[in-house]
Amino acid sequence: MNTQETTLYEENVRLRARLNRSEHHARENERMLVEQERMLAAAKREIEAKNAEIARLRAQLGAAAVERECRETLIQSIVNAVPAVIWAKDRDGRHILTNKAFEEFHRAPGGCVGKTDYDLFPASMADEMRAVDRKVFAADALVEVEETLPRDGIVASYQTSKFPIRNAQGETCALGAIAIDITERKRAEAERAALQAQVIEAQRAVLRELSTPLIPLSPNVILLPLIGAMDVERADQATATLLRGIEQHRAKFAILDVTGVKNIDAPVADALIRAARSARLIGARVILTGIQPRMAEVLARLGIDLKGIVTLGTLQAGIAYAIRS
């Protein structure tokens, strides 16, 4: 083989080697292309699956949002229909729920959510309300208070119940409150108490009158018999009855009969003697009848001067004395 043939042979070998390498590279590139297509297809399927999952989650979230909105609307409709004042606050004291009655009370329709008591009441009242809130959170239980709040130019009374609100984990996250207007009820109770007091006082007056009956015996003689237990109040009532009877009947003699008095102490005895002396001052002569040993002992111990007062043992003797005189 001559030099030219050798050169051609070597060139042919080099060309075949280059061709083999090119074919190898082509096969490798084809293999890589197939692998890339496989990976792209897998990625596409994964992306499609993720998109489907996202769409499903979005649908679920949308349904949950709709359900939550419906539930919130339902709750709001229920609390708005209740005439009591209803609200809820978070732990920081911000209102997260209010009903129609609450907004009407504050004259702020739709404008109370997000506000605190300090935005709605004077600072001193807000301090008291927050103190009750802290009690609810500390006790984690219902707390009831009676509050007086300014409303429409008057001071209204409310019975307020505050209670903890728990989340799904059972943790207290807020408090709810219901306030019932008891202004009219308290006014009615006050009127009923005043009326009852008037009835009781009227009954007492009747009982006093019955317990100290004034009996005219003649144009110039009246009788005031005392019966039962005596105290200073009843003795004063007897004095008033005696003096009123003397003036009304223009009596010259007033018989004060203590035969039926069960017991008597120093203050009562002194009151009765003062009654007799008061009668003398308006021109009547007092005849004290029926003095029992116990009363005589008390009068003697007190050293009471009975000068000017006729004392007789029995009522019959007193009546006879008055008529004769």
Secondary structure, DSSP 8 states (H G I E B T S, - for coil): --HHHHHHHHHHHHHHHHHHHHHHHHHHHHHHHHHHHHHHHHHHHHHHHHHHHHHHHHHHHHHHHHHHHHHHHHHHHHHHH-SSEEEEEETTS-EEEE-HHHHHHTT-TT--TT--HHHHS-HHHHHHHHHHHHHHHHHTS-EEEEEEEEETTEEEEEEEEEEEEE-TTS-EEEEEEEEEE-HHHHHHHHHHHHHHHHHHHHHHHHHHHHHS--EEEETTEEEEEEEE---HHHHHHHHHHHHHHHHHHT-SEEEEEEEEE----HHHHHHHHHHHHHHHHTT-EEEEE---HHHHHHHHHHT---TT-EEESSHHHHHHHHHH-
